[in-house]
Amino acid sequence: MKFNKILFFLLFFVMQEIFSFSTVYFVAKYGNDLNDGLTVDTPFATIQKAASLMQPGDTCYVRNGVYREEIIPANSGAQNAPIVFMPYFSESVTISGADILNLQWEIYNGSIYKANTTETFIQLFIDSKMANEARWPNADPNNLVNMPMAICDNGTNANTLVDDALPDGNWENAYVHITPGYEWVSWTRKIINYIPHNSFNFSSPVGTDSNYYPKQGNRYYLFGALAGLDSPDEWFLDDNNDTIYLWCNGNDSPQNHLIEIKKRNYAFNLSGKSYIVIYGFNIFAAAIFMNNSTSHCEVNCCYVKYVDHSTSCEGYSGISRKNQMAGTYNEWKNSIIEYSATDGIYVRGSYNKVTNCLIHDVDYLAVYAAAIHSDGAMNCVFSNNTLYNSGRFLFYHPLTKASKFLFNEIYNGGLLTYDYGGTYCWQTNGESTEIAYNWVHDNHSYLGIGIYLDNGSSNHIVHHNVVWNCNDSGIRLNTPSTYNLIYNNTLLNNKDSINYWGSPEDQTGTKVINNLGNNSFLFVLPPNPTPEAHHNGNFPVDSNFVPLPGSITAVDAGVEISGITDGYVGSAPDIGAYEYGGNYFIPGYKTPTETMTVIPGIGTPTFTPTVNITPVSTSEGNLEISEIKIYPVPFSFKSNDNLKIEFNLNNECNQAEIKVYTITFRLITNLIINKDFKPGRNSILIKSNNLWDLSNGLYFLKIGLKSNNGKSAKSKIQIIILNK
């Protein structure tokens, strides 16, 4: 079969993926919303203008710059025909929740400047970095999870804070943020009756019972008073006098800096929408919102900074959670989320995913929040993420059911609170929720635990995790802890390997088998209901946690567990997370190697017809594909041009496997082409008369090459074809 005929049928299937009348829109800072938006010469000025017009299958390409707007698509996409928002030609595009604050500044005192403003806000940025609202003690605004805090003295209670270190100055009607009682969660109160170096009263009592009442040793800080403005990167807004005070890093006038204030919560609001793809944006001081009616939406390769900010809290209630993914079949992938007062991402709904994301420096408000907060989610997947630096939790999964937390690395949690788990739930029937192949380590909070199934949690499967350097238990099974399956974990250098606390002491149906740990294993004892616990112990491992052979060894020392130890090496499974001589996993986020590059559209003034695409390629058995070139670009089906694909081979082969994907990486078809390819430059020519009725759209093509002697190579390429 000739290749052009094969590709005709291949692209016929692609055609079914895109609506016949899909449109490409362009947005640029030099644009105008009165333009038609159909070329790079006549772009819209705002993304929202395109979003208000887009129909299933449409794409919006955004040129470089900062766009200060909230985008609310008017319509949903459709299956195989999503609405796509993405930067043009990999240009840097930022969607910002902040506006520029242009004021007339004058010196107030020393390096502090002031200006008149009627704006109200709670977050301010100097040169794209967050500044602190004036506070005591001072703190690095980009390291708030490790902020210095003051310590309450004896005499502190639900109504009064006592501390002889309280600073001078007028702090009356300012605010205190305190993590009281057992320091599980925080409260904010207005300050009244302030006496420096002595005490003040809370505007209303703090805490709900003795577990939460403030006491000696609790941590706190003050904020929201001009008296606290005593260092660079601090500001104070006097609402009563419509005056802002600001000290810039550099001690110079704010006139010399970019001053911004947060004005919008969301960059994209996808409430009630489906089949929307958001790809490749920088998002600043804003979040992406998906509600219970959102479905089949995707956020891919985005960098989100300062995703959520709040200054007030009331224990477990009233917590702002902006970056939400609810609904069904939605996904965040290949993205970075950093700096949030509360959650990095808050997940509800069912069949949603968070995959290959890096999420850090979250919950500096020290409330019940996490890098990933899965609240009652069902059938969700959280995989290959790296989560670190949190005031409270890193993976918090209350009431989460039938979900998977796999191949993640999490560390440095509980930095502002007490009694913490890297993964944590309470009173949760997991309904076979799986926690597996994770690294959990360096949780140095007091009572810092690795994997924490708190009182009343049941039906979790915890296997092949490595937990090390935690101040308390590697795994904690607080009772009642029933029907939890704890298999083949490696637990090193924790206070104890496995422990429990609580009443009633009941571990009915729980199994603890094939676990390696170098500290104690503690379980419920008779006459109370005990777990099945055996083949656990302390055995030597190498620096990669792999068991070492020898006279005392975990190698071949375990027992078979169906679905858990399948594929073991040797006469029996090993004890612990890794199998000697078996596959070695390294969990966590990996920098994405696939990028979605936009090829210039019709009307680009500087367009050249030949585009080099740098492939992501791997070689196997010394067969390599390289220097892929596709032209002409764009390809017009109404012209007489032929589409040509060229590539270099270092060896001969005789078979090509071609896979075609939609913009959402849905596989359309998989073709095997038998053709002789020679070392050197090879080409494939596709005649335009076979493609004339193909709709415009963006497709991904993956080529795999094989030879008779078993050599193979792979390369991922991408093209855009516009029907213009």
N, C-alpha and C positions, 0 to 999 in steps of 0.2 A: 504494500500500500504506500502510495506517495505521501510524503510528509505534509504537503499543502492540503491534501484531502483530510488527513487526520486532524490537522489543526482547524480546518473548517468546522468539523463536527465538535471539536473541543470548544471552540469559541461560540458555537451555537448554544452549547450548554451554558457558557458564561452569559450569553445574551439573555437567557431566561432569568438570570440573577438580577438584572437591572431593568427598571421600568423603561419603556420605550422613549419617554419624553423627559428623562432626567436632565438636570441643568447644573452647570458649574457656575458658581458665583465667586467673585473676588472682592476682598475688602482690603483697604490700605489707608494709611494716615493721610495720604494726599487725595483721598476719594471724597465723594459727595453722595449722600443718600438719595439725591435726585437723579443720579446716574442709573444706568440699567444694571450695573454690577456684573456684566457678562464677560468682560475682558479685563486684563490688568491695566489697560489704558482708561477704562471707565468703571473703576471699582466703587463700591459703597464705602462710606466712612465708618460705619459701625457694623459689628458682627450681628447685632440685633436686627438690623434691616434685612440682612440675608436670612436670619432665622425666622423672620416673620413671613417669608415667601417660600421657604424650602418645602419640597414635597419628597415622598419616598424616592430614594435613589440619588438625590441631589447632594452635591459636595460644595463646601465653602472653604476656599483657600484664603488665608489671612497673611498679609505681608507684615514685615517686621515693625515693631513698635509696641507701645503700651496702650492698651484699650481699657478705659475706665468705665466699665459697664457690667450689668448683669444680663446674661443671655437667657431668654426663655423661648425655646422653640415653639412656634405656633402649631406645628404638626408633628406627628410621629413618623418614623420611617416604617418600613415593612420588612418582613422576613426576606432575606437575600437582597434587599434594596434599602439599606440603612441611610439615614441622613448623617453626613460626615462633616465634622469641623476639624481643620488641621492647618498648620502653617504652610505657607507657600515655599517650596524649594528649601526646606529645612531652615528657613529664616527664624530668628528669635522673636517670638511673640509672647507677650505677657498680658494676661487679663487680670486687672487689679481691682481689689475692693477698696482701694484708698484713693483719695483725691489730694491734689497739691494744695497746700496752705500758703497762699501768697499774701503776706502781711507787711506792714511797715514797722520794722523793728527798731528799738532804741535800747540803750544800755540801762539796766535797772540797778545792778550792783555787781562790780567785778566782771566776771565772765557770763553773768546771767543777763539775758535780754528779755524784753517784754514787748507785747503788741496787743492792740485791741482786736477782739473777735467776738462774734455772736455764735460761732460754731460750737457744737457740743460733740464730745467724743470721749472714748476711753483708751484709744490706742494711737500712738504717734510714732512716726518713723523719721530718722535722720539719715539721709543718703541710703535709703532702702534697708536700714537696720532699725529694729525696734528700740525705742528709748523707754526707760522706766518712768512711770508716774512717781513723783518725788516720794522717797521712802526712807525708812530707817529699820534695820541696818541697810547700807547700800548693797547692791548686787549687780552682777553682770547680766544685762538683759538677754543675752544669748546663752546663758547657762543657769536659767532659773531653777532647774531641777536640782542644782547644787547650791542654791542660794544660802548665804549666811542668815541666820535667824536669831532672835533674842530668846532668852529663857525665862519663864515665869518663876518668881520667888515664892517662898512659903507665904500663905495667906491668900493666894489666888483661889477664886471660886467662880461659880456660875454668874456672879454679878460684878466681880471686881478682879482686875489684874494688878498684881503687885510686882514691882521690879525696881530696885534702886538704881538700875542702869538706864531708866527711861530718860531720853534726851531733853535738853533744854528747848525752849521755844513754845510756840502756841500750836498745840495739836488738838485743841477743842474742835469737835465736829469733824475731825478727820476720821480715818478708819483703821481698824485692826483686823488682821487676818490671823486666825489662830487654829491650830490643830489640837483640840483639847482631849482630855481624858486619856484613853488608851491610844490615841493618835491614829485612829482608823480613817478619819475624814475631817474636813475643815468647816469653819464658820467665819462669816464676816459680820462685824458690828461697827456702828458708829461710836466714836469715843466721846464720853462726857465726863465732866469733873476731873479734867486732866491736871495732875500735879507732877512736875518733873522730878526724877529720881525718887519717885514714891509709888504712885498708883493712879489708876483711873477706873471709871465704871463703864460697863457695857451699856449701850442704849436699851438693850433688852437681854434677858438671861441667855446664856450660851449652853447648848446641850439639852438632851431630853431626859437623861437619867444619869446615875452615878458613873456609868461607863463613859460618858461624854462630857461631864462637867470639867471645866478647866481646873488644873492643879499645878503644883510645883513641878518644874521640869518640862512642862509643855512648851512647844516652840511657837513663835509668833513674829509678825513684823507689822509696822505701822506704815500707812501710805495716805496720800491725799492732803498734804499740808505744805504750804510754802516753806515752813521751817525745815522740811526734809530735803529741799533742793540745795544740795551742798556738794555735788560732783557732776562731772560731764555725763551726757546722755541721760539727763533727767529733765522732767517738765512738770509744771503745775498749772491747772486751769482754774481760775477764779470765776466761777459762773456768776457770782453775785455782782461782780464788777466788769464782766465781759473782757477779762484780761488773761492772756497766756504768758507764762514765764518759761524760759528755755535756756539750757546750758548745753552748747554743742561741744562735741569732742574736737578739740583744736582751739577752744576758748575764743573763737571768733564769732562774728555775727551770723545768725541763721540765714541772712541774706545770701551768704556764700554757699549754702547747702540746699539740697532738695528736702523740703519738709512736707511730709504727707500725713494725713489722718484717715483712719478707717471709717468708711461711710457705707459700705455694702457688705452684707454677709456672704453673698453667693456670687461666684463667677458664672456658673451654669445652674439653672433651676430646671430639673427634668421631671417635675411632678406630673404624674399622669401620662408621661410619654413612654414610647417604646422604640427600640431599634435606632438609637442615637449613638454615634461614635465620636468621642472627644479624644483627639490624638495630638501629642507632642507640644502642648502648651506649658509655659510657665504660668503659674497661678499665684498671685501675691495677695496676702491679707484677705483671702476669700476661700470659700469651700464650694463643693459640688453637692447638690441636694437631690436625692431620689426618694420619693415617698412610697407609700404602700401600693400605689397604682403604677409605679414605674416598672418596666420589664424590658429585658433584652437590651440594656444599654451598657456601654463599655467606655471606661476611661483607661487610656493606654499611653505609656511613655510621657506622663506629665510630671512636672516638678512643682510641688505645692508647698509654699513657705508661709508661715504665720497663718495656719488654716483656721484657727479659732482663738478668740481672746475674750476673757471675762475677768472681772475683778471681784465679784461678789458670789457668795455661795451660802447655802443653808443646810449643812450636813448632807444628807442623801437626796434632798429635794431641790428643785429649781435649778438643775444643772443645765447649762447651755450645751447642746450637742449639734453643731452645725454641719459637719462633714458626714452626711448620712447616706447609707445605701440600704434602702428597704425594697419592698416589692419582690420580684422573682426574676431569676436568670440574668442578673446584672453582674458586672465584673469590674474590679480595679486590677490593673496588671502593669508590671514593668515601670512603676512610678515611685517617686520619693515624696514623703510627707514629713515635714519637720516644723517644730515649734507650735504647740497648741496648749492652751490653758486646760483643756479637757481631753477628749479623745482625739487620736489620730484619725481613725475612721470608726463610725458607729454603724453596726450592721444589724439589720432585722430582716424579716421576710424569709424566703426559702429559695433554695437552689442558687444562691449568690456565691461569688468567689472573690477572694483577695489573693492574688498570686504574684510572686516575685516583686514585692514592694519593700522598700527601705523606709521604716517609720521610726522616728526618734525625737527625743526631747519633747515629751508630751506630759499632760496633766501637771503642769507647774502650779495649778490651783490646789492640788492635793485633795481631790475628791475621788469618788468611785468612778474612775475613768481609766482608759488604757490606750496603748498604741492601737490594738484592735479590740474593740468592745462588741462582742457578739451577744446581743440581748434577746434571748428567746428565739434565735434563728433556728431554722430547721433545714437539714440536708444541704448545708453550706460547706464550702471547702476553703481552707486557709493554708496555703502551701508556699514553701520556698521564700518566706519573708525573713527579713532581719529586723528585729525590734529591740531597741535599747534606750536607756535613759528615760525613766518615767518616775513621776512623783508617787504614783501608786502602782497600778498593774501594767503588765505588758500584753498578756492575752487574758481577757476577762470574759468568761463565757457562762453567765448565769442563765439557767433555763434553756440552754442550747441543746438541741436534740439531733441525733442521727447525723452528726457533722464530722468533719475531718480536719485535724490540725497536724499537718505533716511537713517534715523537712524544713522547719523553721529554726533560726537561731535567735535566742532571747537572753538578754543580760542587762545588769545594772537597773533593776527596778526597785520600787519601794524606797526611793531616795528621800522622800519627805514624810513618810508614814511608817507605821509599825504593824507587824503581823501581815506579811505580804507573801504572795505566791507568784512566781513567774507566769504560770498558768493558774487560774483561780476560778472556782465556782463554789456555791453554797446552796444547799437544799435543791439540788438539780438532779433529776433523772435524765442521764445522758442519752438513754435509748440507743446504746451502742456507739456513742460518740467516740472517735478514735483519736488518741494523742500519741503520735509515733514518729520516730526518726528525727527527733528534735535535739538540738543542743540547748541546754538551759544552764546558765552558769553565772558566777560572780554576782549573786544577790546578797548584798551586804547589809540590808535593812535588819534591824533587830527583829528576831523571829522571821528572818528571810528564808523562804522555802522555795524549792525548785518547782515541782508539780504538786498542786495543792487542791485536793478534793475535800472541801470543808464539810462540816456536820450535815448529815442528811443527803449526801450526794451518792448516786448509785449508777450502775450500768454504764461505766466507762471502760474503754479498752486502752491501756497505757503500755506501750511496748517499744523496744528498741530506741529508747531515749538515752542520752548521756547527760548527766546532771553533776556539776562539780562546783566547788567553792561557794557553797551557800552557808549562811550563818546558822541555819537550822536544818531541817530535814531535807534530804534529797527529794523524797516523795512523802507527802503527809496524807493519811487516810483518817480524818477525824470522824468519830463515830456519832450516830450510826453510819457505817460505810458498808453498803451491801452490794453484792454482785458486781464489784469492780474487779477487772482482770489486769493484773500487773505482771507483765512477762518481759524477760530479756532486756532489762534496763541495766545501765552501768552508772553507778552512783559513787562518786569519789570525792574525798576531802570535804564532806559535809559534816555538820555536827553529829547527825546520825543518818543512816542510809534510808530507813523507812521507820516512821513513827506514827502515833495517833494521839488524840485527846478528845474527851467528850463523854457524854452520857446520854442514852444508855450505851454501854460498851457492847456493840453488836457489829460483827463483821461477817454476817451470814452470806454465804455464796461468793465471797471475795476469794480470789486466788492470787498468790504471790509465788511465782515460779521462775527459775532460771535468771535470777537477778544477781548481778555482781556489785558488791559494795564493800568499801574498806572501813565502814563504821557499823554501828549496831543496827539490827533489824528487830523492831519491837512491835508486837501484835497483841490483840486482845487474848486473854488467857481464860481457860475454863474456870468456873462453870458458865461463863458468858459465851455466847456464840462466837466461835473462832474462825479464822480464815483457813483455807488450804494453803500451806506454806512449806515449800521444800525446794531442794536444789538451788538454794541461795547461799552466797558466801563471798569471802574475800580471796581473790586470786590475782596474781601479777598480770599487768598489762603493759604494753609499750607506750610511748609518748603519744600515739594516735588512738589510744584506748582499745587496741586490738589485743586479745589475750595471748600470752606467751606460752609456748609449750614447755614442758618440764615435768618434774616429779609431782609438783603441786600446780595444777593447771585447770583453767576453765575450758580448755580445748576438749571437745567430745565429752564433756562432763554433764551436759544438760539432758533434758528429756524432750521428746517430740511433742509439739503442740500444733494441732492442725490449723493451717492458715497463718501461723506465726513463725514457725521454724522451717517451713517448706523450703527445699533447695539447700539445706545445710551441707557442709563439706565434712567428710570424715565418717566415723562410725556412729556418731550421735551429734546433736546440736551442741554448740558451745554455750556456756553461760555468759550472759552479758549482751550488749547491744551489737557487737561486731563478731563476725565469724572469722576465725583464723583461716586464711587462704580464700575467703569469700569476697564478695563485693564490698567496697568501702564507700560510704555515703558522706558527703560534706553538705550540710544543710545551709539554708540562708539565701539571701538576695544575691543575684549575679547581674552585673551590668548588662543590659540588653544588647545583644549582638545583631538583632534585626532592627533596622530603622526604616521608617516609611518616608521615602524621599519623593517630593513632588516634582514632576517634570514640568517645565514651563508650558503654559497654555498658549493658545492662539492669541496673537496680538502683543506678545512680549517684545518690547523694542530691541532688546539686546539678544534675542534668541539666536542660537546657532543650531543647525539641524542635527549635529552629532552629539550624543551625550554618553559619557563614560559612566558606568555604574560599578562601584567597588563592591564586589560580592562578599558575602560571608561564606567562606568556603572551608571545607576540610578535605584532606586527602587520605585515602586509605589504600595501602598496598602500592604506593608510588605512582598512582594515577592522579593527576592534578588538572583542574580546570581553572583558568584565570583570564584576566583582561577581557571581560565580557563587555560587548558594545552592542547597543540597540539603536537603530536609526531607520527612517527619520523619526524625530520626536518633536512635536506631536504627530501622530499618524492620522491622516484624514482618509476616511473610507470613500470619499467622493472624488478623490484624486486618482492619478494613475501610479502613485508611488507603491513600491513593494516594501514590506516590513522585513528588515534583515537583522538577524542575530548572529554575531560573530563571537568566537571564543578561542582561546589557546588550549591545546592539550599537549602534555609531555609524553604521551604514549598512545598507542592505538586502542580503540575499543569498538564494539559493534552493537551496543544497545543503549538507548536513552530512555529513561523513565521521566515523564513530565507530569507534574501535579499542578493544578491550577486552583487558586484560592480566591475567595471574595475579599473585600476590604476588611471583613471581620474574621479572616483566616478560616473560613468554612471551605472545606475541600469540595470542589465541584466535580472533578473527574481525575482519573489516574490512567495515563496512557503509556503503553510500552511500544517503542519505536525501534525496529531492527534496521540499522544502517551502519555502514562502515565509516568510522571517524579516524583520521590519521593524525600522527604527531604534527604539531605546528598549528597554523591558523585554520579553523574550520568555520563554516557558515551555513546558515539555514535561511532560505528565502521563502517568504510567504506572500503570494500574489494578492493584490488588493481586490480582485474580482471575486475572491472567495470570502471576503470580509465586509463587503459593502453595506450589509444591513445590520452590523453589530452596533448596539447602543454604546454611548460613551460611558466611561467609568474607569475605575482604578482596579487592577487585578494583580495578583502575585503569582509568579511562575517559579516553580522549583524544579531544577534539572538534576537528575541522578544519572551517572554514566557507569557502565559495567563492561568488562571484557570477558572473553571466554576463560581466561586463566584466573578469574576471581578478583581481579583488581577493580577498584571502584573509586568514585569521587562524587562529591555533592557540592552544589553551589546554589545559593538562594539569590534570585534577582527579582526585580520589580519593574513594571512598566505602567504607564498611564496611556490610555487611548481615548482621544476626544473625538466625538462625532460632530465636528464643527464645519 
